[in-house]
Amino acid sequence: MVFEGRQILDVTRKIISGMTVWPGDPGVVAERTASISKGSVANVSRISLGVHSGTHMDAPLHFIDGGKDIDSVDLTRLFGRVIVVEAKSDQIGEELLRPYHLAGVKAVFFKTRASLRDENTPFWEEYPAITMGCAEYLVQNGILTVGTDYFSIELSGDDSFPVHKKLLSHEVVIIENLDLRYAEPGVYEFICLPLRIAGSDGSPVRVLLIK
């Protein structure tokens, strides 16, 4: 979409009944509860889903007891300059970022093979994610928001979740399950806003890239 001469790219996954979720998370139901065609005065729908469904944001509270909930996340971290970086390897290390000049950059989004999925692709046991070294490099370089295109930023099989804890302990915003298939690597402006869910450890989000 083009608006006032600027390209706007929606990198948010759709919310669809029965869509794939992280194993053990609540399933997604989106349904019409009242229909004009069936005699109601208005069409009314409802949704039931976990807060980590679809494209979503993790609040510090997700892995840090007593950490900020989603309603307390600093909104100034959720818009500004972002670099979309394409990662060919499933293990995304800091060496991928070293060629980039990160001064003035607020966010980094990693585009991987996971962007080629759709909302109903069965869950992958092995998937692209960032290493602890990459997480430390992002923190050291003042990055405030990190996004990936799979359900978790964490390498599969690491049940201690060190990457989440490293980023969230520094209040780095984590956005997961982006759809970056049409986003060419490069610099954009971004906007990402969560729902104001008091006391929640996460929220679905709508994410836009602006060129």
N, C-alpha and C positions, 0 to 999 in steps of 0.2 A: 504494500500500500504506500502511496505517495501523498504526503500532506504538506502543503506550503513549500514544495520543492525538496522535501526531505523524505528519504525512504524509511518506512517504519515496518519492522519485521517482528511479528509475534512469535516468540520462541517458547510458548506455553503449550503443554499437552492438554487435550480435551478431557473433560470429566465424562466418562461413559460407564453405564451400568455394567458390572462384571469385569471391568478393566483389571489388568494385572496390578497387584500390589506386592509390597515386601512380604515374604512368608510370615504368617502369624498376625499380620495387621488386619484390621476390619475390612471387609469387602466393601465395594462401592455400589450404591443403589441410587439411581436418578430416575424418578418416575413422576408421571402426571397424576395428581390426586383429585383434580376437578377439571372437567372439560366442557367448553361451550357446546361442542357437538353432542354432548350427552345431557344437555339441559341446564348446566351450571351457568351463572352469570359471567364467569371469568375462567380463564385457564390458570390453574395453580399447580405448581410442582414442588417436590421436595427432594432433598438429597440426604444420604447417610454415608459417611465416609470417615476414615481416620485422617488426622491432620497431616500425615505424611504421604497422602495419596497424590498421584499425578505430580505435576511440577509444584514443589513445595519448599518451604524454608524451615531450617532447624534453628530454634532459639537456644541460647546457652543452657536453659533448663533441661533440654533434651538429654544431656549427658552430665550436667553439673548440678548436683543437688543444691538448691538455693540460688541457682543462676537466674538471670533475667528471663522472664516469660516473653512470649512473642509480642505482647502489647507494650513491652518496655524496650524493645530493640530500637536503637537510635536510627530514626528515619533518614538522617543525612547520609547514612551508609548505603542507601538503597536507590540512589540515582547519581549519575556522573559518568566519568569516562571508564570504559571497559575495553580490555583486549580479549578478542576471541582467538584462542591458540589451538591449532589442530594437533592432536596427539595420535601418532600411529601405533604406539605401544600401549598395552594394557596396564603397564606400570609407568605412571607418569612421574618422572623424577625432576629435580630442580634444574638439571642440565638443559631441559627443554625451554626454560625461562631465561637462561643466562644471556641469550642474544638480544633480549628485549629491554628497552629503556622503560622502566616502570615508574619513574618520577612523574607525579601528577596523575597516575592511573589509580583509580579507586577499586576496580574489580578485575578479576581474571575468570573467563569462562573457558572450560576445556571441551573441545569438540572431538568426539571419538566415534568409533564404529557404533556405539550405542544409540546415536541419533538416528540411525536407519531403522530402528524398531518402530512399531506402532503401539497403540495403547493396549492391545491384546496379545502381544508377543509373550510367550511363556517366560517365566523368570529364568535368568541366567545364573548358574552357580559361579561361573567365572566371568568377570566383567572389568572394564577399565576403571581405574581409580588412582588416586595420588599417593605417593610414598610419604613417609614421615619427613624425609629430607626436603621434599617439595613443600610440605606444609610449613616447615621451619623457614624456608627461603621466602615464602609468601609473607609470613609474619615479619621477618627481618626487613623486608622491603616495603612495609607499611600498607600492604593490600588489606582492604576492609571487607571485601565480599568475594567469595569464591564459589563458582558454579560448575557443576558437571552434568552430564546427560544420562547418567544412570541413577538407580534408586539410592545409591550410597556413594559417598566420596571416599569411603574406606575400602582398602584392599580386602577381597573376599577371604574369609577364614580367620581373620584377626578379631577374635571376640573381646579383646581388651579396648578396641576402638581408640587407639592413640591419636589418629589424625583428627577425629572429631574433637577429642578432648583438648588437643593442642590449639586448634583454631578457636573453639568456643570459649576456652579459658582466656583468650585474648579478645573476646567479643567479635571475632571475625564471623560475618554472616555466611552461612552455608545454604546454597540453593542447589537442589538436586532434581534430577529427572527433567532437565531442559530438553527441548527439541531444537537442535542447532543444525539440522540437515541443510537448510537453505542459507545459513550464515557463513559467508566467506570469512576466512581468517583476516583479522585486522582490527582497527580501532573504531569503536562506536560510542555513542552515549547510550545509557540504559536506564530503565525505570523498572522497579520491582516492588510491589506492595502486598503485604500480607493482610489477612483479616484481623480485626482487633478482637481476638479471643482471649479474654482475661484468664490468666493462670495456665495458658496452654504452652506446651513445649514445641509447637510448630504450627504451621498454617499452609494451606494451599496459597499459591501466589499467581499473579499475572505478570509476565516479564516481557518487556518490549526492548528491542534494539533499534536505535535511531542513527541514521547515517547522514 
